[in-house]
Amino acid sequence: MMKIQTAKPNPYGKDKSKNEPKREQLIAEWVTIENTSKVRIELSRLKLAHTEYDKNDDPKPKPKIYWNGTAGDFLNPGQKLRIHAGHERDCSLLQQVDIDGTDLHAYTEEGEFVLNNEPGDVIYIYLDGNEVDRASYTTPTEGAVLIREGAKLVEVAAPLASAKPWGGVHTVGNSNQKSA
């Protein structure tokens, strides 16, 4: 019904500048999901989560919800939605590689990175509170786009860091991070 297709969990550059993420780097962290069903799905029924780790790098027992879909926005059959870390107000900073390959864009509306670079992560989609898909990856190369192969997200290639920003992005409404 819903499937994780691609992800870019480790954008180019240092993770922090002056103790906070750079806006153009933060918004370049994303996950793309696709409506593989034959029905239109309201985004308010969807949540995206990932595995959190404790101080000993052991996975916590419950995934952390980091994006909640919004009421009134829909994903039609075959459409793809890319959920970016960061704020919609920064969408003009997106590079072409972060825009291409999707129909809609949404944002976590948080000022922190979400996905784990080391040791990797597991990303989950919930529909009406039930897990409908998950995909995992191991430590990604900086700037690499990961694609779905079975239950894994694997590297295809690192995009060019010199790509130019472009602001023509079709976004959907957003809500802040909430617990499950």
VMD Tcl script that draws the C-alpha trace (Angstrom):
set ca {
  {0.00 0.00 0.00}
  {2.78 2.46 0.92}
  {6.43 1.76 0.16}
  {9.74 3.44 0.99}
  {11.49 3.94 -2.37}
  {14.57 6.14 -1.86}
  {16.42 8.02 0.85}
  {19.29 10.46 1.27}
  {20.23 10.12 4.95}
  {23.71 11.68 4.86}
  {23.80 14.97 2.90}
  {27.13 16.53 1.91}
  {29.03 18.57 4.50}
  {29.62 18.84 8.22}
  {26.53 18.04 10.27}
  {26.76 21.25 12.29}
  {27.95 24.80 11.83}
  {27.99 27.04 14.91}
  {26.21 24.28 16.89}
  {23.27 23.95 14.52}
  {22.72 22.26 11.17}
  {23.14 24.27 7.99}
  {19.69 24.84 6.50}
  {20.71 23.78 2.98}
  {22.19 20.57 4.34}
  {19.32 19.80 6.71}
  {16.69 20.02 3.96}
  {18.83 17.70 1.79}
  {18.12 14.79 4.18}
  {15.00 12.98 2.97}
  {12.95 9.82 2.43}
  {10.66 9.18 -0.56}
  {7.54 7.05 -0.13}
  {5.15 5.85 -2.84}
  {1.46 5.03 -2.80}
  {1.56 1.57 -4.40}
  {-2.16 0.95 -3.79}
  {-5.10 1.63 -6.10}
  {-6.71 4.11 -3.69}
  {-6.08 7.73 -2.76}
  {-4.60 8.03 0.74}
  {-5.04 11.05 2.99}
  {-1.67 12.02 4.44}
  {-3.13 12.44 7.95}
  {-3.28 8.63 8.04}
  {0.53 8.37 7.58}
  {3.49 8.60 9.94}
  {7.20 8.15 9.26}
  {9.49 6.78 11.97}
  {13.05 5.58 12.43}
  {15.14 3.59 14.89}
  {16.74 5.53 17.71}
  {19.86 4.33 19.49}
  {20.87 4.67 23.13}
  {24.26 5.90 24.39}
  {25.69 2.37 23.92}
  {24.56 2.33 20.25}
  {21.89 -0.27 21.03}
  {18.56 0.20 19.23}
  {15.71 1.44 21.40}
  {12.71 -0.92 21.42}
  {10.22 1.48 19.82}
  {10.77 3.51 16.62}
  {10.49 7.29 16.94}
  {7.82 9.05 14.89}
  {9.42 12.05 13.18}
  {6.80 13.05 10.61}
  {2.99 13.09 10.74}
  {0.97 13.64 7.60}
  {-1.57 16.45 7.46}
  {-5.32 16.46 6.98}
  {-6.62 17.61 3.63}
  {-3.56 16.46 1.64}
  {-3.70 13.26 -0.44}
  {-1.33 10.91 -2.20}
  {-2.92 9.40 -5.30}
  {-2.08 5.90 -6.56}
  {1.42 5.86 -8.04}
  {2.38 9.25 -6.57}
  {5.56 9.75 -4.57}
  {6.03 12.00 -1.55}
  {9.46 13.12 -0.35}
  {9.70 13.99 3.35}
  {12.61 16.34 4.10}
  {14.23 17.15 7.42}
  {14.05 20.87 8.07}
  {11.56 23.58 7.26}
  {9.41 24.26 4.20}
  {10.52 27.91 4.29}
  {13.97 26.66 3.15}
  {12.72 24.80 0.04}
  {14.41 27.38 -2.22}
  {17.72 25.91 -0.98}
  {16.96 22.47 -2.45}
  {19.30 21.15 -5.12}
  {17.91 19.45 -8.22}
  {18.84 15.98 -6.91}
  {16.60 16.66 -3.89}
  {13.67 17.68 -6.11}
  {13.76 15.13 -8.93}
  {11.95 11.81 -8.79}
  {8.94 12.76 -6.68}
  {5.52 14.36 -7.05}
  {5.15 16.13 -3.69}
  {7.37 17.40 -0.87}
  {6.73 17.63 2.87}
  {8.95 18.76 5.75}
  {9.48 17.69 9.36}
  {9.42 21.37 10.43}
  {12.20 20.57 12.91}
  {15.69 22.05 13.07}
  {17.62 18.79 13.56}
  {18.75 15.88 11.43}
  {16.63 12.75 11.89}
  {18.23 9.77 10.18}
  {21.27 7.98 11.58}
  {24.50 7.88 9.59}
  {26.20 5.33 11.84}
  {25.49 2.44 12.25}
  {22.66 3.02 9.78}
  {18.92 3.09 10.40}
  {15.56 1.45 9.85}
  {12.80 3.66 8.41}
  {9.14 2.78 9.01}
  {5.83 3.85 7.46}
  {2.68 3.65 9.57}
  {-0.80 3.81 8.07}
  {-3.64 4.26 10.57}
  {-1.18 3.33 13.35}
  {-0.10 0.04 11.74}
  {3.34 -0.60 10.28}
  {2.96 -1.12 6.53}
  {6.59 -0.92 5.40}
  {10.15 -0.72 6.62}
  {13.54 -0.49 4.97}
  {17.03 -0.47 6.47}
  {20.44 0.78 5.43}
  {23.98 0.67 6.78}
  {26.38 3.61 7.07}
  {25.87 5.62 3.84}
  {28.50 7.55 1.91}
  {28.14 11.31 2.27}
  {25.76 12.64 -0.39}
  {24.65 9.21 -1.63}
  {21.07 8.55 -2.71}
  {19.86 5.14 -1.56}
  {17.35 3.07 -3.56}
  {15.14 0.19 -2.50}
  {16.34 -3.37 -3.16}
  {14.20 -5.87 -1.28}
  {14.06 -4.79 2.37}
  {17.25 -2.69 2.08}
  {18.13 0.77 0.87}
  {21.43 0.62 -1.05}
  {23.70 3.23 -2.63}
  {23.42 4.08 -6.30}
  {25.76 7.06 -6.61}
  {26.76 10.27 -4.90}
  {25.27 13.32 -6.67}
  {27.38 16.28 -7.70}
  {27.83 18.73 -4.83}
  {27.84 21.62 -7.29}
  {24.19 21.21 -8.31}
  {22.32 24.52 -8.19}
  {19.41 25.24 -5.85}
  {15.96 25.50 -7.38}
  {12.78 26.65 -5.66}
  {9.94 25.32 -7.84}
  {8.70 22.69 -5.39}
  {5.10 21.48 -4.91}
  {4.70 21.08 -1.15}
  {1.93 19.75 1.05}
  {0.94 20.99 4.53}
  {3.07 19.91 7.49}
  {2.79 19.21 11.18}
  {5.47 19.16 13.78}
  {7.01 16.03 15.22}
  {4.65 14.15 17.54}
  {4.87 10.95 19.48}
  {3.06 7.81 18.34}
}
mol new
graphics top color blue
foreach p $ca { graphics top sphere $p radius 0.5 }
foreach p [lrange $ca 0 end-1] q [lrange $ca 1 end] { graphics top cylinder $p $q radius 0.2 }
display resetview
